[in-house]
Amino acid sequence: MKVGFIGLGIMGAPMAANLVKAGFEVTGHNRTMSKVDTLVAAGGRAADDVAGAVADADIVITMLPDSPDVRAVVLGDDGVLAHAREGTVLIDCSTIRPDVSREIAEAASARGVQALDAPVSGGQQGAVEGSLSIMVGGPAEAFEAAHDVLDAVGGTVVHVGPAGAGQTVKAANQLIVAGTIELVAESLVFLEAHGVDTEAAIKVLAGGLAGNRILDRKAGAMVRREFTPGFRVELHHKDLGIMQDAAREAGVVIPLGAVVAQLMAALHAQGHGGLDHGALLKLVEQLSGRADG
């Protein structure tokens, strides 16, 4: 099966590499060609443009930063739908607005292409390990056709409903993740203020009802103040905006979600958009009067 992969960033590059390892013929395109070279070194093929990645593909995967990027790459005059063959399955793994996913699904259907919105969770580590959680919206038959490809990059792959449903579930995911990171950050600052051995505290907390993957995967780096991005603040800030808009559209009240969205927005406004979202710890320190300056 031939796979065209567009968007070889922090998440897309390891996902594409895992598809190569699984035996798929992967042709990648990215605005920064050095990232395409990395895919080629892993056994993939290079495309100079979208057309080159899409023309012969059975499956096309996009992993892009935001809704306007996906719109441009998929719906543009020289985009995916302009070059994809009839019967191609388009899998958008980006995190975008649910209404944009529905718009793309309608446009794809008109061209004889089946579209799935399949945002992922698990961060860079999950992408490297091929253990991502993938929430998929779109036609059931397209999901079945793409299942082997999704299984090669994900550990938990679930069809959650029609077009846009995957993005709705991802918005809920981002709400839970941001809220959990904030609570872990607050807990770590609290523990440090009392002089507790944080490594020991994390170990025992992780073994009880407070245990969660943020403690498992991020707490250690947060304690060390290492904020090399696995998932950037600027992207989580964007995702929480999607979540707030979707909640407003549905008439749902999310008071704690609104607070954590504002905290993420403040961290972003302070110029920390390029850091890992675990850097919420920096904001908690600042609010507590414990920042280094």
C-alpha positions as CSV (number, residue, x, y, z in Angstrom):
1,M,0.0,0.0,0.0
2,K,1.3,3.4,-0.9
3,V,1.1,6.2,1.6
4,G,1.6,9.9,1.0
5,F,2.6,11.8,4.2
6,I,2.4,15.6,4.3
7,G,3.8,17.3,7.4
8,L,7.0,15.8,8.9
9,G,7.3,17.7,12.1
10,I,7.7,16.6,15.7
11,M,4.8,14.2,15.4
12,G,4.7,13.5,11.7
13,A,8.3,12.5,11.2
14,P,8.3,9.5,13.6
15,M,4.8,8.5,12.4
16,A,6.0,8.3,8.8
17,A,9.1,6.4,9.9
18,N,7.0,3.9,11.7
19,L,4.9,3.4,8.6
20,V,8.1,2.6,6.7
21,K,9.1,0.1,9.3
22,A,5.7,-1.5,9.0
23,G,6.3,-2.1,5.3
24,F,4.4,0.6,3.7
25,E,5.7,2.6,0.7
26,V,5.8,6.1,2.2
27,T,6.4,9.3,0.1
28,G,6.7,12.4,2.3
29,H,6.5,16.1,1.7
30,N,7.3,19.0,4.1
31,R,8.0,22.7,3.6
32,T,11.4,22.2,5.3
33,M,13.1,19.7,3.0
34,S,15.7,18.6,5.6
35,K,12.8,16.8,7.3
36,V,12.1,15.0,4.1
37,D,15.7,13.9,4.0
38,T,15.3,12.3,7.4
39,L,12.4,10.2,6.1
40,V,14.4,9.2,3.0
41,A,17.2,8.1,5.4
42,A,14.7,5.9,7.2
43,G,13.7,4.2,3.9
44,G,10.9,6.6,2.6
45,R,10.7,8.6,-0.5
46,A,10.8,12.3,-1.1
47,A,8.2,14.5,-2.9
48,D,9.0,18.1,-3.9
49,D,5.3,19.1,-3.6
50,V,1.9,18.0,-2.5
51,A,1.1,16.5,-6.0
52,G,4.2,14.3,-5.8
53,A,3.2,12.9,-2.4
54,V,-0.4,12.3,-3.4
55,A,-0.7,11.3,-7.0
56,D,0.0,7.6,-6.6
57,A,-1.1,7.2,-3.0
58,D,-3.8,4.8,-1.7
59,I,-3.8,6.6,1.6
60,V,-2.8,10.3,2.2
61,I,-2.0,11.4,5.7
62,T,-1.7,15.1,6.8
63,M,-0.2,16.2,10.1
64,L,-0.3,20.0,10.1
65,P,-0.4,22.7,12.8
66,D,-3.8,24.3,12.5
67,S,-7.1,24.6,10.6
68,P,-5.9,27.1,8.0
69,D,-2.9,24.9,7.2
70,V,-5.1,21.9,6.6
71,R,-7.6,23.9,4.5
72,A,-4.7,25.2,2.3
73,V,-3.0,21.9,1.8
74,V,-6.2,19.9,1.2
75,L,-8.5,22.3,-0.5
76,G,-6.1,24.6,-2.3
77,D,-5.9,24.8,-6.0
78,D,-2.7,22.6,-6.0
79,G,-3.7,20.7,-2.9
80,V,-4.5,17.1,-2.0
81,L,-8.0,16.9,-3.5
82,A,-6.7,18.4,-6.7
83,H,-4.3,15.5,-7.2
84,A,-5.7,12.5,-5.3
85,R,-7.1,9.6,-7.2
86,E,-10.7,8.6,-6.8
87,G,-11.0,6.0,-4.0
88,T,-8.1,7.5,-2.0
89,V,-8.6,7.7,1.7
90,L,-7.5,11.0,3.3
91,I,-6.5,10.8,7.0
92,D,-6.0,14.1,8.7
93,C,-4.1,13.5,11.9
94,S,-3.9,17.3,12.7
95,T,-5.8,18.8,15.5
96,I,-8.2,21.3,14.0
97,R,-11.8,22.6,14.4
98,P,-14.5,19.9,14.1
99,D,-16.4,22.1,11.6
100,V,-13.4,22.3,9.3
101,S,-13.1,18.5,9.4
102,R,-16.7,18.3,8.3
103,E,-16.1,20.8,5.5
104,I,-13.1,18.8,4.3
105,A,-15.1,15.5,4.4
106,E,-17.8,17.1,2.2
107,A,-15.3,18.4,-0.3
108,A,-13.5,15.1,-0.4
109,S,-16.6,13.1,-1.0
110,A,-17.5,15.3,-3.9
111,R,-14.1,14.3,-5.5
112,G,-14.6,10.6,-4.8
113,V,-12.2,10.7,-1.8
114,Q,-13.2,9.4,1.7
115,A,-11.9,11.6,4.5
116,L,-11.2,10.7,8.1
117,D,-10.4,13.1,10.9
118,A,-7.9,11.2,13.1
119,P,-6.2,13.4,15.6
120,V,-3.7,11.7,17.9
121,S,-2.7,11.8,21.5
122,G,0.5,10.6,23.2
123,G,3.0,13.3,22.3
124,Q,6.3,12.9,20.6
125,Q,7.2,9.8,22.8
126,G,4.0,8.1,21.7
127,A,4.7,9.0,18.0
128,V,8.2,7.5,18.3
129,E,6.9,4.3,20.0
130,G,4.0,3.9,17.7
131,S,1.7,3.9,20.7
132,L,-0.5,6.9,20.0
133,S,-4.2,7.0,20.9
134,I,-6.1,7.8,17.7
135,M,-9.7,9.0,17.7
136,V,-11.2,8.6,14.3
137,G,-14.2,10.3,12.8
138,G,-15.7,9.6,9.3
139,P,-17.2,6.7,7.3
140,A,-16.9,3.3,8.8
141,E,-15.8,1.8,5.5
142,A,-12.9,4.3,5.2
143,F,-11.9,3.5,8.8
144,E,-11.7,-0.2,7.9
145,A,-9.7,0.5,4.8
146,A,-7.2,2.6,6.7
147,H,-7.1,0.4,9.9
148,D,-3.7,-1.3,9.1
149,V,-2.1,2.1,8.5
150,L,-3.5,3.5,11.7
151,D,-2.4,0.4,13.6
152,A,1.1,1.0,12.5
153,V,1.3,4.3,14.3
154,G,-1.2,3.9,17.1
155,G,-1.7,1.6,20.1
156,T,-5.3,2.6,20.7
157,V,-7.3,3.2,17.5
158,V,-11.0,3.8,17.9
159,H,-13.7,4.9,15.5
160,V,-15.7,7.4,17.4
161,G,-18.4,8.6,15.0
162,P,-19.0,10.6,11.8
163,A,-16.9,13.4,10.3
164,G,-15.8,15.8,13.0
165,A,-16.2,13.3,15.9
166,G,-12.5,12.6,16.1
167,Q,-11.8,16.3,16.5
168,T,-14.5,16.6,19.2
169,V,-13.0,13.8,21.2
170,K,-9.5,15.3,20.7
171,A,-10.8,18.6,22.1
172,A,-11.9,16.7,25.2
173,N,-8.5,15.1,25.4
174,Q,-6.7,18.4,25.3
175,L,-9.0,19.7,28.1
176,I,-8.1,16.7,30.3
177,V,-4.4,16.9,29.5
178,A,-4.1,20.6,30.2
179,G,-6.0,20.4,33.4
180,T,-3.9,17.5,34.6
181,I,-0.6,19.2,33.7
182,E,-1.8,22.3,35.7
183,L,-2.7,20.2,38.7
184,V,0.7,18.3,38.6
185,A,2.5,21.6,38.3
186,E,0.7,23.0,41.3
187,S,1.4,19.9,43.3
188,L,5.1,20.0,42.5
189,V,5.4,23.6,43.5
190,F,3.5,22.8,46.7
191,L,5.7,19.8,47.5
192,E,8.9,21.8,46.9
193,A,7.7,24.6,49.1
194,H,7.5,22.2,51.9
195,G,10.9,20.7,51.2
196,V,9.5,17.2,50.3
197,D,11.6,14.8,48.3
198,T,9.7,15.2,45.0
199,E,11.1,12.1,43.4
200,A,9.8,10.0,46.2
201,A,6.5,11.9,46.2
202,I,6.0,11.4,42.5
203,K,6.6,7.6,42.9
204,V,4.0,7.2,45.6
205,L,1.5,9.5,44.0
206,A,1.8,7.6,40.7
207,G,0.9,4.4,42.5
208,G,-2.3,5.6,44.0
209,L,-5.6,7.1,42.8
210,A,-3.7,10.3,41.7
211,G,-1.6,8.2,39.3
212,N,-1.8,9.4,35.6
213,R,0.4,9.6,32.5
214,I,1.4,13.2,33.2
215,L,3.1,12.0,36.4
216,D,4.6,9.1,34.5
217,R,5.9,10.9,31.5
218,K,6.3,14.6,32.4
219,A,6.7,15.1,36.1
220,G,10.4,14.2,36.2
221,A,11.3,16.8,33.4
222,M,9.1,19.4,35.1
223,V,11.0,18.9,38.4
224,R,14.3,19.4,36.5
225,R,12.8,22.4,34.6
226,E,13.5,20.7,31.3
227,F,10.9,22.0,28.8
228,T,12.2,20.7,25.5
229,P,9.0,20.3,23.6
230,G,7.2,17.1,23.1
231,F,4.1,19.2,22.6
232,R,4.5,22.9,22.4
233,V,2.6,25.5,24.5
234,E,1.6,27.4,21.4
235,L,-0.2,24.3,20.0
236,H,-2.0,23.5,23.2
237,H,-3.0,27.1,23.5
238,K,-4.5,26.7,20.0
239,D,-6.2,23.4,20.9
240,L,-7.8,24.9,24.1
241,G,-9.3,27.7,21.9
242,I,-10.9,25.0,19.7
243,M,-12.2,23.3,22.8
244,Q,-13.7,26.6,24.1
245,D,-15.4,27.4,20.8
246,A,-16.8,23.9,20.5
247,A,-18.2,24.0,24.1
248,R,-19.8,27.4,23.4
249,E,-21.3,26.1,20.2
250,A,-22.9,23.2,22.2
251,G,-23.9,25.4,25.1
252,V,-21.7,23.5,27.6
253,V,-20.2,25.2,30.6
254,I,-16.5,24.3,31.3
255,P,-15.4,26.5,34.2
256,L,-12.2,24.7,35.0
257,G,-11.4,24.4,31.3
258,A,-11.8,28.1,31.0
259,V,-9.3,28.7,33.8
260,V,-6.6,26.4,32.4
261,A,-7.1,27.9,28.9
262,Q,-6.4,31.3,30.4
263,L,-3.3,30.0,32.2
264,M,-2.0,28.4,29.0
265,A,-2.8,31.7,27.2
266,A,-0.8,33.7,29.8
267,L,2.2,31.3,29.4
268,H,2.0,31.8,25.6
269,A,1.7,35.6,26.0
270,Q,4.9,35.6,28.1
271,G,6.8,34.3,25.1
272,H,7.0,30.6,26.1
273,G,5.0,29.2,23.2
274,G,8.0,27.1,22.0
275,L,8.4,25.3,25.3
276,D,6.7,22.0,26.3
277,H,3.3,22.4,27.9
278,G,4.8,21.1,31.1
279,A,6.1,24.7,31.4
280,L,2.8,25.5,33.1
281,L,5.1,24.9,36.1
282,K,6.8,28.2,35.4
283,L,3.5,30.1,35.6
284,V,2.6,28.4,38.9
285,E,6.0,29.4,40.3
286,Q,5.5,32.9,39.1
287,L,2.1,33.2,40.6
288,S,3.5,31.8,43.9
289,G,6.3,34.3,44.0
290,R,8.8,31.5,43.7
291,A,10.1,32.2,40.1
292,D,13.9,32.6,39.7
293,G,13.3,35.7,37.6
